[in-house]
């Protein structure tokens, strides 16, 4: 006990609270507001802890506590000067995941935002960080528990330490801005001081999370943590990684999926300027050179010969013909209830409705093409990768090369867009395979042509939606059939790969609906092909919800009902109804004005179990001026749970609207003789800056688990725009991309 009475910390005043336990009540400090502090209490009530031993570094005459290494916790390091370093365990690709994580963590910690001085990328360590894949709007969802719990646990750990030092109970303490205060005396300890005295950094199991009225960071628009470095060029993306003696490699991949290399002209390649080596790996021909341009130029003389697979007989047209024929005889049934066939057969012709839909292959065209740096040293395989899926990428390397987790040093970099493409581990495996055959670090870079012609495409698919209604237009039966390519061979999750669950991303959303009908059926037929397929922003909901919402809009018009009212009549979901109601109210001023046409859509996802769910609705407003129809506004209402960063939410919505326009108007990959025909932006165009649509955003107040937004709006914005066009043309949009002829015919200018 005498240590607390006698010893002092260097550079702290003689009244420093570390030097002695607090006793008495010399004065009562002014209580901070409920909004600015968190009352520190344990689940079992007030708890007294005896004084602890102060380590030598904290004794009189030592300044080591100010120069020692920061104290590291799973997601955060606290420095002696009270500053903090965040360890980002999610992939940052422009969506703001890093900032959201920090808001969760620092809010629960009651930390001073201005003291967050550094962000470091965390390694691939599911034991420490849990699942780290950044896919399906999962960052904000998982962080809601994982990061908040970590912050609350760390806060409790520091409170426990202060209780032990001061020999006081928890009720007399509160936390605020990276300090712990003793309410009766006003004395305080910084988190940096307390962390430096910890003998055990194990986070306590008993802790208390904040309640919504106590949030200080959650719900606040804070600046993106990565904004400044991205603006001034300091940010390091995967393609920016540079190591001493590093070389650059490119690959020549088979033009027809599933083909194998027979031979190539290695001698000619090696004669090219800057070329250091060339060899083949299962993925194709490797050319290693002193820089990218030398490696890229050498490809021209490689002259590879391939034994083309059977897919060389395939085309987009032939695949779609097959899919159309499969819609009437689906191979699998999902979530079937009632007797759809009998109900439809007994319905009068005027009570039946059916539409067929067709959607093309689409690729991701991320701003930064695929790339990866790999270096096989004597002791470790070192990886620097802009990946959305570091855990699975590392696991795949362990399996392929029979390595332990410790034998792989996996570093995740910033990335210039992901959209689901970087959920695949193929480009990481390529780099590692090459690195294990050379003696130096190597960076593999994909060209834009590589990126477009060898992607993991959102699959081509055909759909048929059939419905029957009663005399009042109420749904009696609904059937949604999908024919497409199987996705399970390429599923981003190694756990789901080659399982039936891995095929869900080809039809997901068709097998469930919030629109109530007594009879329901979803039929699916999936075909095998060597062409890589995968997830793309919105996944399958981008097209399955499109079809559903176009049909609902047409049924509403057929029965002369407001499209939003018609949707409201068919659901009793307690979160969906307020969204639809709020959108209807927001649209009223536009509906009452002349020379305006609106299209509507609703979107949702709801997991069978657990809190993973969101609800949103959109209205697209077109206005006519000088006989030309132009976009006036996109009105959105969102219930994606608790809003973490309002400005970040708006940014995601804005990006989603531009992405949606691209898929509606431009994006289409075509196959001829097994080969992708598009090569670059000239034949796979993207929206331009002028394509931005004014947005009117409304949200539903909620304390539910938060969900990401940018990806989850694709299946809502697109059908809303399509339905607005239909209100002008009179013909539902059933194929994407929308043909320029339709727009020209009806004098519509969307771009």
C-alpha positions in Angstrom: 0.0 0.0 0.0 2.9 2.4 0.7 3.8 2.4 -3.0 0.8 4.5 -3.7 1.7 6.9 -1.0 5.4 7.4 -1.8 6.0 6.8 -5.5 5.4 9.4 -8.2 5.4 9.3 -12.0 8.0 11.6 -13.7 6.5 14.8 -15.2 3.3 14.4 -13.2 2.4 16.8 -10.4 2.7 15.9 -6.8 -1.1 15.6 -6.7 -1.2 13.1 -9.5 -4.0 10.6 -8.7 -1.6 7.7 -9.5 0.3 8.4 -6.3 -2.4 7.6 -3.7 -5.9 6.3 -3.2 -8.7 8.8 -3.2 -10.4 9.4 0.1 -13.0 11.8 1.4 -15.0 14.2 -0.7 -13.3 17.6 -0.7 -15.5 18.9 -3.5 -18.2 17.6 -5.8 -17.4 18.1 -9.5 -20.0 19.3 -11.9 -21.7 16.3 -13.5 -21.2 16.0 -17.3 -24.4 15.5 -19.3 -25.7 12.0 -20.0 -24.7 12.6 -23.6 -21.0 13.2 -22.8 -20.2 10.6 -20.3 -20.8 7.0 -19.5 -21.4 6.0 -15.9 -19.1 3.1 -15.2 -20.7 0.2 -13.4 -20.3 -3.5 -13.3 -23.1 -6.0 -13.8 -23.0 -7.0 -10.2 -23.2 -3.5 -8.8 -20.4 -1.5 -7.1 -17.2 -3.4 -6.6 -14.2 -2.5 -4.5 -10.7 -3.6 -5.7 -7.6 -3.5 -3.6 -4.6 -1.4 -4.6 -2.3 -2.9 -7.2 1.4 -3.0 -7.5 2.9 -0.3 -9.7 5.5 -1.7 -12.1 9.0 -0.2 -12.0 8.5 1.7 -15.2 6.0 3.9 -13.4 8.1 4.6 -10.3 9.8 7.8 -9.3 12.8 8.7 -11.5 11.7 6.7 -14.5 10.5 8.2 -17.8 10.1 4.8 -19.5 6.3 5.0 -19.3 6.5 7.9 -21.9 8.7 6.1 -24.3 7.6 2.5 -24.0 5.9 0.7 -26.8 2.1 1.3 -27.0 -0.1 -1.2 -25.2 -1.8 -3.3 -27.9 -5.3 -4.7 -27.7 -7.1 -6.7 -30.4 -8.4 -3.7 -32.4 -6.5 -0.8 -30.9 -3.2 0.3 -29.4 -3.0 3.0 -26.7 0.1 5.1 -26.5 1.6 6.6 -23.4 0.7 10.1 -24.7 -3.0 9.0 -24.8 -3.1 8.8 -28.6 -4.4 5.7 -30.4 -3.7 3.4 -33.3 -6.6 1.6 -35.0 -6.0 -1.9 -36.5 -8.3 -2.1 -39.4 -9.6 -5.7 -39.8 -11.9 -5.0 -42.7 -11.0 -4.3 -46.3 -11.2 -0.6 -47.2 -12.2 -0.1 -50.8 -13.8 3.3 -50.7 -16.9 2.4 -48.8 -15.8 3.8 -45.5 -15.4 0.6 -43.4 -12.4 1.9 -41.6 -14.2 5.0 -40.3 -17.3 3.1 -39.3 -15.2 0.6 -37.3 -13.5 3.5 -35.5 -16.8 5.1 -34.7 -18.0 1.9 -33.1 -14.9 1.3 -31.2 -14.1 4.8 -29.9 -17.7 5.5 -29.0 -17.9 2.5 -26.7 -14.5 3.3 -25.4 -15.5 6.9 -24.7 -12.3 8.0 -26.4 -11.4 11.3 -27.9 -11.7 11.1 -31.7 -8.9 13.6 -32.2 -6.5 11.3 -30.4 -6.8 8.6 -33.1 -3.6 9.3 -34.9 -2.9 6.3 -37.0 -4.6 3.4 -38.9 -2.8 0.2 -39.6 -4.1 -2.7 -41.6 -4.6 -5.8 -39.5 -3.4 -9.2 -40.7 -5.5 -12.2 -41.7 -6.2 -13.7 -38.3 -9.8 -15.0 -37.8 -8.8 -16.2 -34.3 -8.2 -12.6 -33.2 -10.6 -10.7 -35.5 -13.3 -13.2 -36.4 -14.4 -13.4 -40.0 -12.8 -10.6 -41.9 -14.4 -10.9 -45.3 -15.8 -7.6 -46.5 -18.6 -8.8 -48.6 -22.4 -8.4 -48.7 -22.5 -5.1 -46.7 -21.1 -7.1 -43.7 -18.6 -4.6 -42.2 -21.2 -2.3 -40.5 -23.3 -5.4 -39.6 -20.6 -7.5 -37.9 -18.8 -4.5 -36.4 -22.0 -3.5 -34.6 -21.3 -6.2 -32.1 -17.7 -7.1 -32.5 -16.2 -3.6 -32.4 -18.7 -2.2 -29.9 -18.0 -5.1 -27.6 -14.3 -4.6 -27.9 -14.6 -0.9 -27.1 -16.9 -1.5 -24.1 -14.6 -4.3 -22.8 -11.5 -2.1 -23.1 -13.3 0.7 -21.3 -14.3 -1.6 -18.5 -10.7 -2.9 -18.3 -9.4 0.6 -17.8 -12.1 1.4 -15.3 -11.1 -1.7 -13.3 -7.6 -0.5 -13.3 -8.6 3.0 -12.1 -10.7 1.4 -9.4 -7.7 -0.6 -8.2 -5.3 2.4 -8.2 -7.7 4.8 -6.5 -9.4 2.1 -4.3 -12.8 3.4 -5.2 -16.0 1.8 -6.5 -17.2 2.0 -10.0 -20.2 4.2 -9.2 -17.8 7.1 -8.4 -16.2 7.0 -11.8 -17.1 8.1 -15.3 -15.3 8.1 -18.6 -15.1 10.9 -21.1 -12.7 11.8 -24.0 -10.0 9.2 -23.2 -10.0 10.0 -19.5 -11.4 8.4 -16.4 -12.7 10.8 -13.8 -13.4 10.4 -10.1 -16.6 12.3 -9.6 -16.2 13.4 -6.0 -12.8 14.9 -6.4 -12.5 15.7 -10.1 -9.2 13.9 -10.4 -8.5 12.1 -13.6 -6.3 9.5 -15.3 -5.7 9.2 -19.0 -6.2 6.0 -20.9 -2.6 6.1 -21.8 -1.5 6.2 -18.2 -3.8 3.4 -17.2 -2.9 1.2 -20.1 0.8 1.5 -19.3 0.2 0.1 -15.8 -1.8 -2.9 -16.9 -0.2 -6.2 -16.0 -2.9 -8.2 -17.7 -4.5 -6.9 -20.9 -7.2 -9.6 -21.1 -10.5 -8.0 -21.8 -13.2 -8.6 -19.1 -16.1 -10.8 -19.9 -18.5 -8.6 -17.9 -19.1 -5.2 -19.4 -21.9 -2.8 -20.3 -22.6 -1.3 -23.7 -23.8 2.2 -24.2 -27.4 3.0 -24.8 -28.3 5.1 -27.9 -28.7 8.3 -25.9 -25.1 8.0 -24.7 -23.6 7.7 -28.2 -20.9 10.4 -29.0 -19.6 9.1 -32.3 -22.3 6.7 -33.6 -24.8 8.8 -35.7 -22.3 11.6 -36.3 -20.9 12.6 -39.7 -17.2 12.4 -39.2 -14.6 12.8 -41.8 -13.3 9.7 -43.5 -10.1 8.6 -41.8 -8.5 7.8 -45.2 -9.6 11.0 -47.0 -6.5 13.2 -46.6 -4.0 10.5 -47.7 -6.1 9.6 -50.7 -6.4 13.3 -51.7 -2.7 14.0 -51.4 -1.4 10.7 -52.8 0.0 9.2 -49.6 -2.4 6.3 -49.6 -0.9 3.0 -50.7 -3.0 0.7 -52.7 -2.0 -2.8 -53.7 -0.6 -1.6 -57.0 1.6 0.9 -55.1 3.5 -1.7 -53.1 7.2 -1.6 -53.8 9.9 -3.8 -52.4 13.7 -3.8 -52.9 14.6 -5.9 -56.0 10.9 -6.5 -56.8 10.1 -7.6 -60.3 6.8 -7.5 -62.3 4.9 -10.4 -63.8 2.0 -10.6 -66.2 0.1 -13.7 -67.3 -1.4 -14.8 -70.6 -4.5 -16.7 -69.6 -6.5 -19.0 -72.0 -9.0 -17.0 -74.1 -11.6 -19.8 -73.8 -12.4 -20.7 -70.2 -11.4 -24.2 -69.3 -8.7 -24.5 -72.0 -5.2 -25.9 -71.3 -1.8 -24.6 -72.5 -0.1 -26.8 -75.1 3.0 -24.7 -75.9 4.4 -21.2 -76.2 7.5 -19.5 -77.6 9.6 -19.2 -74.5 12.8 -18.5 -76.5 11.3 -15.4 -78.2 9.9 -14.1 -74.9 13.3 -14.4 -73.2 14.9 -12.3 -75.9 12.7 -9.3 -75.2 14.1 -6.3 -73.4 13.9 -6.5 -69.7 12.5 -10.0 -69.5 14.0 -12.1 -66.7 12.1 -15.3 -66.9 9.1 -17.0 -68.4 7.4 -20.3 -67.6 3.9 -21.8 -67.3 1.7 -22.4 -64.3 -1.8 -23.9 -64.3 -3.3 -20.4 -64.8 -1.3 -19.7 -68.0 2.0 -18.3 -69.3 4.0 -16.2 -66.9 6.4 -13.4 -68.0 8.6 -11.8 -65.4 10.4 -8.6 -66.3 12.1 -5.6 -64.7 8.9 -3.5 -65.1 5.3 -3.8 -66.3 5.8 -2.4 -69.8 8.6 -4.8 -70.7 6.6 -7.7 -69.4 3.5 -6.6 -71.2 5.2 -6.0 -74.5 6.8 -9.5 -74.3 3.4 -11.1 -74.4 3.1 -10.2 -78.0 5.8 -12.8 -79.0 4.7 -15.6 -76.7 2.3 -17.2 -79.3 0.6 -19.6 -76.9 -1.2 -22.6 -78.3 -4.3 -23.8 -76.3 -6.4 -27.0 -76.6 -9.7 -25.2 -76.4 -12.4 -26.6 -74.1 -15.9 -27.5 -75.2 -16.9 -24.1 -74.0 -15.5 -22.8 -77.3 -18.8 -23.9 -78.8 -20.8 -21.6 -76.5 -22.0 -18.1 -76.9 -24.2 -15.7 -74.9 -27.0 -16.3 -77.4 -26.8 -20.1 -77.2 -26.7 -20.0 -73.4 -29.7 -17.8 -73.3 -31.6 -20.0 -75.6 -30.9 -22.9 -73.3 -32.0 -20.9 -70.3 -35.3 -19.9 -71.9 -36.2 -23.5 -72.5 -35.5 -24.4 -68.9 -37.8 -21.9 -67.3 -40.9 -24.1 -67.8 -39.3 -27.2 -66.4 -37.1 -26.1 -63.4 -34.8 -28.7 -62.0 -35.1 -27.6 -58.3 -37.9 -26.2 -56.2 -37.3 -23.8 -53.3 -39.6 -22.6 -50.6 -42.7 -24.0 -52.3 -46.0 -23.7 -50.5 -49.6 -24.3 -51.6 -50.4 -25.5 -55.0 -49.3 -22.9 -57.5 -49.9 -25.0 -60.7 -53.6 -25.8 -59.8 -54.3 -22.2 -58.7 -52.8 -20.8 -61.9 -54.7 -23.3 -64.1 -58.0 -22.5 -62.5 -57.6 -18.7 -62.8 -59.3 -16.9 -65.6 -57.1 -15.5 -68.3 -57.6 -11.9 -67.2 -56.5 -12.9 -63.7 -53.2 -14.4 -64.9 -50.0 -12.4 -65.6 -46.6 -13.4 -66.8 -43.4 -11.7 -67.8 -40.0 -13.1 -69.1 -36.7 -11.4 -68.2 -33.2 -11.7 -69.5 -30.0 -10.3 -67.9 -26.5 -10.4 -69.4 -23.1 -11.3 -68.0 -21.7 -8.3 -66.1 -18.1 -7.6 -64.9 -16.8 -5.4 -62.2 -14.2 -3.1 -63.8 -12.8 -1.8 -60.6 -10.7 1.3 -60.9 -7.6 -0.6 -59.8 -7.2 -3.8 -61.7 -6.3 -7.0 -59.9 -2.8 -7.2 -58.6 -0.8 -8.8 -55.8 2.8 -8.8 -54.5 4.3 -12.1 -53.2 7.7 -13.0 -51.9 8.8 -16.4 -50.9 11.6 -16.0 -48.4 13.4 -18.9 -46.6 10.9 -18.8 -43.7 7.7 -17.2 -45.0 5.5 -16.6 -47.9 4.8 -12.9 -47.7 1.7 -11.4 -49.4 0.5 -7.9 -50.1 -3.0 -8.0 -51.6 -5.9 -5.7 -52.2 -8.4 -8.3 -51.2 -12.0 -8.3 -49.8 -11.4 -11.8 -48.4 -8.1 -12.1 -46.6 -9.1 -15.1 -44.5 -10.1 -17.3 -47.4 -7.2 -16.2 -49.5 -4.7 -17.1 -46.8 -6.5 -20.4 -46.1 -6.3 -21.3 -49.8 -2.6 -20.6 -49.8 -2.2 -22.9 -46.8 -4.1 -25.7 -48.5 -2.3 -25.4 -51.9 1.2 -25.2 -50.6 0.8 -27.1 -47.3 1.8 -24.2 -45.1 1.0 -23.4 -41.5 -0.7 -20.1 -40.7 2.6 -18.8 -39.3 4.4 -19.5 -42.6 2.3 -16.9 -44.3 2.6 -13.2 -43.6 -0.6 -11.8 -45.1 -0.9 -8.0 -45.6 -4.1 -6.4 -46.9 -3.8 -3.1 -48.7 -6.2 -0.4 -49.7 -8.0 -1.2 -52.9 -9.4 0.9 -55.7 -12.9 -0.6 -55.7 -14.0 -4.2 -55.0 -17.7 -4.7 -55.9 -17.3 -8.4 -55.1 -14.5 -9.1 -57.6 -11.9 -9.0 -54.9 -13.8 -11.6 -52.9 -12.1 -14.2 -55.1 -8.6 -15.4 -54.2 -7.5 -16.2 -57.7 -5.1 -13.3 -58.2 -3.5 -13.9 -54.8 -2.9 -17.6 -55.7 -1.4 -16.6 -59.0 1.1 -14.3 -57.4 2.1 -16.8 -54.7 2.5 -19.6 -57.3 4.9 -17.4 -59.3 6.8 -16.2 -56.3 7.6 -19.8 -55.2 9.4 -20.3 -58.5 11.6 -17.2 -58.4 14.1 -15.9 -55.8 12.8 -12.3 -55.5 9.6 -10.5 -54.7 7.2 -10.3 -57.6 4.2 -8.1 -58.4 1.6 -9.5 -60.6 -0.5 -6.9 -62.5 -3.6 -7.4 -64.6 -4.2 -5.1 -67.5 -7.7 -3.7 -68.1 -8.0 -6.3 -70.9 -7.1 -9.1 -68.5 -9.6 -7.7 -66.0 -12.5 -7.6 -68.4 -11.8 -10.8 -70.3 -10.9 -13.0 -67.3 -13.2 -11.8 -64.5 -15.7 -13.5 -62.3 -18.9 -12.4 -64.0 -22.4 -11.9 -62.6 -24.0 -14.8 -64.4 -26.2 -14.5 -67.5 -29.7 -15.6 -66.6 -33.3 -15.9 -67.7 -36.3 -15.5 -65.4 -40.1 -16.1 -65.6 -42.5 -14.6 -63.1 -46.1 -15.8 -63.2 -48.9 -14.6 -61.0 -52.6 -14.9 -60.5 -54.8 -12.4 -58.7 -58.5 -12.2 -57.6 -61.0 -9.7 -59.0 -59.6 -7.0 -56.7 -56.0 -7.6 -57.8 -54.9 -9.4 -54.7 -52.2 -11.9 -55.3 -53.4 -15.5 -55.1 -50.3 -17.3 -56.5 -46.8 -16.4 -57.4 -44.1 -18.3 -59.2 -40.5 -17.1 -59.9 -38.3 -19.4 -62.0 -34.6 -18.8 -62.7 -32.3 -20.4 -65.2 -28.6 -19.5 -65.1 -25.1 -20.8 -64.6 -24.0 -22.6 -61.4 -21.9 -20.5 -59.1 -20.8 -23.0 -56.5 -17.5 -24.0 -58.2 -16.3 -20.4 -57.8 -18.0 -19.4 -54.6 -16.0 -16.8 -52.7 -16.4 -18.8 -49.4 -14.2 -21.9 -49.3 -16.7 -23.3 -46.9 -19.6 -22.9 -49.4 -17.6 -23.8 -52.5 -18.8 -26.9 -54.3 -21.9 -27.1 -52.1 -25.5 -26.4 -52.8 -25.2 -23.3 -50.7 -22.6 -22.0 -53.1 -25.3 -21.8 -55.8 -27.5 -19.4 -53.8 -25.8 -16.4 -55.2 -27.2 -17.3 -58.7 -30.9 -17.2 -57.7 -31.0 -15.7 -54.1 -34.0 -13.4 -53.7 -36.3 -15.3 -55.9 -37.0 -17.9 -53.3 -38.5 -15.5 -50.8 -40.8 -12.5 -50.9 -42.5 -10.2 -48.5 -45.5 -10.0 -50.8 -48.1 -12.4 -49.4 -49.8 -15.0 -51.6 -51.3 -18.3 -50.6 -49.5 -20.2 -53.3 -45.8 -19.7 -53.9 -43.1 -21.5 -56.0 -39.5 -20.8 -56.9 -37.9 -23.0 -59.5 -34.2 -23.0 -60.3 -32.1 -24.6 -63.1 -28.4 -24.1 -63.0 -26.0 -25.2 -65.7 -22.3 -26.0 -65.3 -19.7 -24.1 -67.4 -16.0 -23.4 -67.0 -16.5 -19.7 -67.2 -15.9 -18.0 -63.9 -19.0 -16.6 -62.2 -19.3 -14.8 -58.9 -20.8 -12.0 -57.0 -21.2 -8.4 -58.2 -22.6 -5.5 -56.3 -26.2 -6.5 -55.3 -25.4 -10.2 -56.0 -28.4 -12.0 -57.4 -30.9 -9.6 -55.8 -29.8 -7.1 -58.4 -31.8 -9.1 -61.0 -34.3 -11.2 -59.0 -35.7 -8.2 -57.2 -35.7 -6.3 -60.5 -38.1 -8.9 -62.0 -40.3 -9.0 -59.0 -40.7 -5.2 -58.8 -41.4 -4.8 -62.5 -44.2 -7.3 -62.2 -45.6 -5.7 -59.0 -45.7 -2.3 -60.8 -47.5 -3.8 -63.8 -50.1 -5.5 -61.6 -50.8 -2.3 -59.8 -51.3 -0.4 -63.0 -53.5 -3.2 -64.4 -55.8 -2.8 -61.4 -55.6 1.0 -61.3 -54.0 1.1 -57.9 -51.1 3.3 -56.8 -48.0 1.2 -57.1 -46.9 1.9 -53.5 -50.4 1.2 -52.2 -50.5 -2.1 -54.1 -47.2 -3.1 -52.4 -48.5 -2.1 -49.0 -51.6 -4.2 -49.5 -49.4 -7.3 -49.9 -47.2 -7.1 -46.8 -47.6 -6.9 -43.1 -43.9 -6.6 -42.3 -43.5 -4.1 -39.6 -40.3 -2.6 -41.0 -41.4 -2.6 -44.7 -44.6 -0.8 -44.2 -43.2 2.5 -42.7 -40.7 2.6 -45.6 -43.4 2.4 -48.2 -45.6 4.8 -46.3 -42.8 7.4 -46.0 -41.9 7.1 -49.7 -45.5 7.6 -50.7 -45.7 10.8 -48.7 -42.4 12.0 -50.2 -43.7 11.4 -53.7 -46.9 13.2 -53.4 -45.6 16.7 -54.4 -44.1 15.3 -57.6 -47.2 13.2 -58.5 -49.4 16.2 -58.4 -47.2 18.2 -60.9 -47.7 18.1 -64.7 -45.1 16.7 -67.1 -43.8 14.2 -64.6 -43.6 10.4 -64.5 -42.6 8.2 -61.6 -41.5 4.6 -61.2 -41.4 2.8 -57.9 -39.6 -0.2 -56.4 -39.1 -1.9 -53.0 -36.2 -4.0 -51.9 -35.3 -6.1 -48.9 -33.2 -9.0 -47.5 -34.1 -10.9 -44.4 -32.1 -13.9 -43.2 -34.1 -16.8 -41.9 -32.6 -16.3 -38.5 -30.8 -13.5 -36.8 -30.8 -9.7 -37.4 -29.4 -9.6 -40.9 -32.0 -7.6 -42.8 -32.7 -4.3 -44.5 -35.7 -2.5 -46.2 -35.6 0.2 -48.8 -37.8 1.8 -51.4 -37.2 4.1 -54.3 -39.0 6.4 -56.7 -37.5 7.8 -59.8 -38.9 11.0 -61.1 -38.7 12.0 -64.8 -39.7 15.4 -66.0 -40.4 16.6 -69.5 -38.9 19.8 -70.9 -38.8 20.8 -74.6 -40.3 17.3 -75.3 -37.4 15.5 -73.7 -37.8 13.4 -70.6 -34.9 13.8 -68.2 -34.2 12.6 -64.7 -35.3 15.1 -62.0 -34.7 13.2 -58.8 -34.2 9.8 -57.2 -36.2 9.6 -53.9 -35.1 7.0 -51.5 -36.3 5.8 -48.1 -34.1 3.5 -46.1 -34.4 1.4 -43.1 -31.0 -0.2 -42.9 -30.9 -0.1 -39.1 -28.9 2.3 -37.0 -27.3 5.1 -39.0 -23.6 5.3 -38.1 -22.3 8.0 -40.3 -25.0 10.1 -42.1 -22.5 11.6 -44.6 -21.0 8.2 -45.4 -24.6 6.9 -45.9 -25.3 9.6 -48.5 -22.0 8.9 -50.2 -22.9 5.2 -50.6 -26.3 6.2 -51.9 -24.8 8.5 -54.5 -22.3 5.8 -55.6 -25.1 3.2 -55.8 -27.2 5.4 -58.1 -24.3 5.9 -60.6 -23.5 2.2 -60.5 -27.1 1.3 -61.1 -27.2 3.6 -64.2 -24.2 1.7 -65.6 -25.8 -1.7 -65.3 -29.1 -0.3 -66.7 -27.7 1.4 -69.7 -24.2 0.1 -70.6 -22.9 -3.0 -68.9 -23.0 -6.2 -70.9 -20.4 -8.9 -71.5 -21.0 -11.1 -74.6 -19.5 -14.5 -75.4 -18.7 -15.7 -78.9 -17.0 -19.1 -79.5 -16.3 -19.3 -75.8 -14.4 -15.9 -75.7 -15.4 -12.6 -74.0 -15.7 -10.0 -76.7 -15.2 -6.9 -74.7 -11.7 -5.6 -73.9 -11.7 -2.1 -72.4 -13.8 1.0 -71.7 -14.5 1.6 -75.4 -16.8 -1.4 -75.6 -17.6 -1.8 -71.9 -18.5 1.9 -71.1 -19.2 3.3 -67.6 -21.3 6.2 -66.5 -19.6 9.6 -66.8 -19.5 12.4 -64.2 -22.6 14.0 -65.8 -24.7 11.0 -65.0 -25.2 11.9 -61.3 -28.8 12.1 -60.4 -30.1 14.5 -57.7 -31.0 12.5 -54.6 -33.7 13.1 -52.0 -32.9 10.7 -49.1 -35.2 9.8 -46.2 -34.4 7.4 -43.4 -36.4 5.5 -40.8 -35.2 6.0 -37.3 -34.1 2.7 -36.0 -31.9 1.1 -33.3 -31.7 -2.2 -35.2 -28.4 -3.7 -36.4 -27.0 -1.5 -39.1 -26.5 -2.7 -42.7 -24.3 -1.3 -45.5 -26.1 0.5 -48.3 -24.2 0.9 -51.5 -24.5 -2.7 -52.6 -28.0 -3.3 -51.2 -29.7 -0.6 -53.4 -28.9 -2.1 -56.7 -32.0 -4.3 -56.7 -34.2 -1.3 -55.9 -32.8 1.7 -57.8 -32.7 -0.2 -61.1 -36.3 -1.4 -61.2 -37.5 2.1 -60.0 -35.8 3.7 -63.0 -37.1 1.0 -65.4 -40.6 1.4 -64.1 -40.4 5.2 -64.6 -39.4 4.5 -68.2 -42.3 2.1 -68.6 -44.7 4.8 -67.4 -43.7 6.7 -70.6 -43.3 3.9 -73.1 -46.2 1.7 -71.9 -44.0 -1.4 -72.2 -42.3 -3.0 -69.2 -38.5 -3.3 -69.3 -37.6 -7.0 -69.3 -34.1 -7.0 -70.7 -30.9 -5.2 -69.6 -29.1 -3.1 -70.6 -32.0 -0.9 -71.9 -31.6 -0.4 -75.6 -30.7 3.0 -76.9 -33.5 2.6 -79.4 -36.2 2.6 -76.7 -34.8 5.7 -75.1 -34.5 7.5 -78.5 -38.0 6.4 -79.5 -39.6 7.9 -76.5 -37.2 10.9 -76.2 -35.7 9.9 -72.9 -32.2 11.2 -72.0 -30.8 9.3 -69.0 -27.1 9.8 -69.6 
